[in-house]
Amino acid sequence: MSAAAVEEPMEQPTLLEAAELISNQLPGYRVEIIGSEITVTPPPNIKHGRSVKKFDRLFESAGLDEGETEVFQNLGIRLPDGPFDFAVPDLVIIDADSDDRVLEHGCYDPAIFRLVLEVTSSNLSDDLRKKPAAYATAGVPVYVIVDRTNQRVMVLTDPQEGEYRVHAVHHPGQSFTLPESIGASVTLSVDDVLTAKK
């Protein structure tokens, strides 16, 4: 009589391992873990890139990329919701000299972030629903959403208990000023950032 082979159960990958696997299989896609769920966003198109570049230039010209603050694109922020949660915003303003504030998995301590900015693409519901709660829980003081689908710019501030208490919505034809807590007073035109040209 022969003994049947005993099969060892396959070990399931962690969320982080699964996210890394997806990232390796889809170069150029943005892979994040928000609310303990993996989200995957296709590479941005040129219009998306122009909006991000417009903010980047305005922030640099306001002196936000020198002195007490720095401006970065695609810098990972560790989110406190789950053991592996992280996001990679389109643009951020952080405290200068934060090189040593990196946490696990190459993401940075949310305490160094003064502003996160997302330009919507195919992940509209993530930017409008999941990320506000995640960034507010992380204590990010200012979250800017360039909502190209609904033609508006939203500035969310005053994070408390997992939500932003202040929602300022700006429409075409309007200008708005970001809070000075980001490091400088920056006034922007909604038309400029929604229809950013070269």
N, C-alpha and C positions, 0 to 999 in steps of 0.2 A: 504494500500500500504506500503510495507516495503522498507526501504532504503538499498541499496547495501553497503556492507562493503568496506571501503576505505583501500586499502593496502598501507602501507608505503614503499617507495622504499628501497631496501636493501643497506646498506652502504658498499661500496667497501673498502677492506682493503688497507692501504697504501703499498707502495713497501716494507718498512721495516717490516710491519706486515706480509705480504705475505712471505718474506724471513724467518722470524722467524717461521712461520707455516711450511714451507718446511724443515727447519733445524730440527724442532721437529719431523717431520715425517720420516726423513732420517738421523738417528744418524750416525756420522762418515763421512758424506759428508760435503764438504766445500761449503758454500753458501755465495756468495758475490753479491754486487750491483755495477756494473761498467757501466758507460755511461747510467745510469738510467734503466738498464736491470739486471734482476736477472740471475746469472750464478751459476750452480750447478756442482761440480766436485766430482766424486766418491772417496772413500778412496784410498790413495796411496798404490802402491805395494811395495814389499821389495826392488827392484832395485831403485825405486824413493827414498825411505827412506835412502838407503845407500849413494846416492849422497848428500842428504841434510846433513847426518851425517858427511860425509867427509869434507864438507865445515865448518860445525860447529866445528869439531876438529881442522882444520887448523886455523880458526879464533881464537879459544881459545888459541892454542899454540903460535899464534902471539901476544898474550896479548890483544886482542880486547874485551875480556869479563871481563875486569878489568880496573880500572883507569877512563879514560874519556869516554869510550864506553862500551856497553853491547851487547851481541848476544842473540837473541831469535828466536824460531820457532813459527810460527802461531800467530803473534801479529797483531791485527787489525789496519789498517791505514785509517784514514778518507780521502776521496777523494773529491775535490772541484767541481766536475762536476755536481752533483745533490744534492738535499736536504738530501738524504739518502745514497749516494754512499760511499762504503767502500770496501777494499780488505783485504785479509788475506794471505800475502806472505809466502812462505815456510820457509824463513830465512831472518832475518833483522839484521842490525847493527844500533843501535841508540845511541844518547847521553846518558851518564849515568845520574842518578838522574832525570829521566823524569817521575817519578810516578805521579806527579800532572799535567801532560800535556794531561791527558785523556779528550776527548771531548765527545760529545753525543754518545749514543749507545755503550759505552765501547771501542771505537776506539781512537787512539792516533793522536795527531797533526802531520801532515806530516813534519813539520819543524824539528822534532827530528830525522828523519830517514837519515842516511848517505848512506845506501845501502839497496836495496831489492833484493832478489834472488828468482827466480822461477825455479823449475825443471819441465819440461813439462811432461804431461801425456795425458789424453784424451782431455784436454782443450788447445791444441796446438794453435789454432787461437786466443784464449783469451790472452795467454802469448806473442804471437808474434805481435798482432794487437791492441787489446783493451788496454791491460795493459801498453804498452809503452806510449801511449798517456795519459792515466790516471796518471801514475807515473810522467811523465814529467810535466803535468799540475800542479801536487801537488808539484813540485820542488824537487823531490828526486834526489840527485846528481848522484847516480850510480845504474843502473838496470842491473843485471846479469841474463841471461837466459841460463840454461843448456838444450839445445835442443837435447834430446835423439833421436828423430825421424830422424833428419837430421845430427846427429853426429857432433855437433859443440857447442861452447860456445860463446855467444855474450855478450859483455860488452858495454852498452849504457851509455854515459855521456853527459854533457853539455846541460841540459834541458833548452829550451827557447821556449816560445810561443806554448806550448802543444806538443813539439816533442824533441827528443834527437838529437842533432846536430852531435854527434860523435858515430859511430857504428863500433866497432872493433869485427871482427869475427875470431875465433880461431878454428883450425881443429885438428884432431888427429895427434899426433907427435909433436905438438907445446906446448909451455908454454906461459903464459901471467902473467903480474903483474897488480894487481888492483891499482887504484889511491890511493896515500897516504892520501887523504882526508878522507878515511874511518877510519883512526886512526893509521895505520901501513902499511908498505910495505909487501904485501903478493903475492908470486909468486906461481902459480899453474900449474899443467900439465893437459892438456885437457884429455889425456888418463886416468889419475887418477880419474877425476870427472865424466867422462862418463861411465867408467867401474868400479866404486867404489866397492871394495871388503870389506869383514869384516876386 
